[in-house]
Amino acid sequence: MLTNKTIFITGATSGFGLACARLFVKNGAKVIATGRRKEKLEELQKELGEKVHIAALDVRDKNAVKSAIATLPKNLSQVDILLNNAGLALGLSNFDQQSEDDLEQMVQTNIMGVIHCTHALLPTMIERNNGHIVNVSSIAGTYPYPGGNVYGATKAFVTQFSLNLRADVLGKNIRITNIEPGMCDTEFSTVRFKGDKQKADNVYAGMQPLTSEDIAETIFWTICRPPHVNINRVEIMPTQQAFSPFAVSRNNN
């Protein structure tokens, strides 16, 4: 279903991005896999073969993004689908206790990374009057939780940016989709807790979270809809995750 489609994936070294690269190649796509860890990209290319072109870059660096796109091989220069997947959470403390470096890294990666890649690739989609941008947000962009502060705010940006971008491209054959996953067992929590695997595993203890493959299959479904169908938003949670009552501080003083 994706035969001859060229797909640019950020954060392809693990999690959703890696699962998407595998699924897309399996279904005939040509994949441009990007990420910071060159050795992981090389492993992916070895696994999937000539259908994958790799580019080691940090989406926070707009010049690196532009350079990677400008130097794509001719047969990959017309990107049909952009998957803005790169993102991270760092820490789970109250805002006043968060590291400013961590806060800045989340903003630069989750917000500016999406902006850099979209700004670099959207003009050629508009010129060809064809394309699809899929942004990976989170339910954290809609539902707040303690310690989610800046991470949730960055994902709220991604969600609202997707909706506004959809308004911008109205009248063109360009689709915009926002994916909003809930609890999913990837490297996400390990990164959030700075490599503390025990803390990361405790997040999913006693329940069955989503998998990267669940999200990849959802993304695959959205991009394989007929050209006249645009999936605006997909909010997806594991069955064992739902909503809680509002928190109330009962101070009798």
Secondary structure in CASP SS format (residue, H / E / C, confidence):
PFRMAT SS
TARGET T0000
AUTHOR 0000-0000-0000
METHOD secondary structure of the structure
MODEL  1
M C 1.00
L C 1.00
T C 1.00
N C 1.00
K C 1.00
T E 1.00
I E 1.00
F E 1.00
I E 1.00
T C 1.00
G C 1.00
A C 1.00
T C 1.00
S C 1.00
G H 1.00
F H 1.00
G H 1.00
L H 1.00
A H 1.00
C H 1.00
A H 1.00
R H 1.00
L H 1.00
F H 1.00
V H 1.00
K H 1.00
N C 1.00
G C 1.00
A C 1.00
K E 1.00
V E 1.00
I E 1.00
A E 1.00
T E 1.00
G E 1.00
R C 1.00
R C 1.00
K H 1.00
E H 1.00
K H 1.00
L H 1.00
E H 1.00
E H 1.00
L H 1.00
Q H 1.00
K H 1.00
E H 1.00
L H 1.00
G H 1.00
E H 1.00
K H 1.00
V E 1.00
H E 1.00
I E 1.00
A E 1.00
A E 1.00
L C 1.00
D C 1.00
V C 1.00
R C 1.00
D C 1.00
K H 1.00
N H 1.00
A H 1.00
V H 1.00
K H 1.00
S H 1.00
A H 1.00
I H 1.00
A H 1.00
T C 1.00
L C 1.00
P C 1.00
K H 1.00
N H 1.00
L H 1.00
S C 1.00
Q C 1.00
V C 1.00
D C 1.00
I E 1.00
L E 1.00
L E 1.00
N E 1.00
N C 1.00
A C 1.00
G C 1.00
L C 1.00
A C 1.00
L C 1.00
G C 1.00
L C 1.00
S C 1.00
N C 1.00
F H 1.00
D H 1.00
Q H 1.00
Q C 1.00
S C 1.00
E H 1.00
D H 1.00
D H 1.00
L H 1.00
E H 1.00
Q H 1.00
M H 1.00
V H 1.00
Q H 1.00
T H 1.00
N H 1.00
I H 1.00
M H 1.00
G H 1.00
V H 1.00
I H 1.00
H H 1.00
C H 1.00
T H 1.00
H H 1.00
A H 1.00
L H 1.00
L H 1.00
P H 1.00
T H 1.00
M H 1.00
I H 1.00
E H 1.00
R H 1.00
N C 1.00
N C 1.00
G E 1.00
H E 1.00
I E 1.00
V E 1.00
N E 1.00
V E 1.00
S C 1.00
S C 1.00
I H 1.00
A H 1.00
G H 1.00
T C 1.00
Y C 1.00
P C 1.00
Y C 1.00
P C 1.00
G C 1.00
G C 1.00
N H 1.00
V H 1.00
Y H 1.00
G H 1.00
A H 1.00
T H 1.00
K H 1.00
A H 1.00
F H 1.00
V H 1.00
T H 1.00
Q H 1.00
F H 1.00
S H 1.00
L H 1.00
N H 1.00
L H 1.00
R H 1.00
A H 1.00
D H 1.00
V C 1.00
L C 1.00
G C 1.00
K C 1.00
N C 1.00
I E 1.00
R E 1.00
I E 1.00
T E 1.00
N E 1.00
I E 1.00
E E 1.00
P E 1.00
G C 1.00
M C 1.00
C E 1.00
D C 1.00
T C 1.00
E C 1.00
F H 1.00
S H 1.00
T H 1.00
V H 1.00
R H 1.00
F C 1.00
K C 1.00
G C 1.00
D C 1.00
K H 1.00
Q H 1.00
K H 1.00
A H 1.00
D H 1.00
N H 1.00
V H 1.00
Y C 1.00
A C 1.00
G C 1.00
M C 1.00
Q C 1.00
P C 1.00
L E 1.00
T C 1.00
S H 1.00
E H 1.00
D H 1.00
I H 1.00
A H 1.00
E H 1.00
T H 1.00
I H 1.00
F H 1.00
W H 1.00
T H 1.00
I H 1.00
C C 1.00
R C 1.00
P C 1.00
P C 1.00
H C 1.00
V C 1.00
N C 1.00
I C 1.00
N C 1.00
R E 1.00
V E 1.00
E E 1.00
I E 1.00
M C 1.00
P C 1.00
T C 1.00
Q C 1.00
Q C 1.00
A C 1.00
F C 1.00
S C 1.00
P C 1.00
F C 1.00
A C 1.00
V C 1.00
S C 1.00
R C 1.00
N C 1.00
N C 1.00
N C 1.00
END
